[in-house]
Amino acid sequence: MSTADSPSSCNKTMKLHDGHSLGYAEFGDPEGKPVFHFHGFPGSRLEAKLMSDAAGRNGVRLIGVDR
């Protein structure tokens, strides 16, 4: 498990200007090229973990966001 696949990488949040919070998770290569994964319905940021190994092998920092 890389640093970007640790449990703490799955439970990140950021505060938006309107006061809401946005949940996101990071997988793959923490130093890789950032690629965003936008899930469908139903789903969550954790769906991106399914592609974690491929992202790591290809130098991608995969960022899954909640919608």
Buried (B, 14 or more C-beta within 10 A) or exposed (E): EBEBBEEEBBEBEEEEEEEEEEBBBBBBBBEBEEBEBEBEEEBBBBBBBEBBEEBBEBEBBBBBBBE
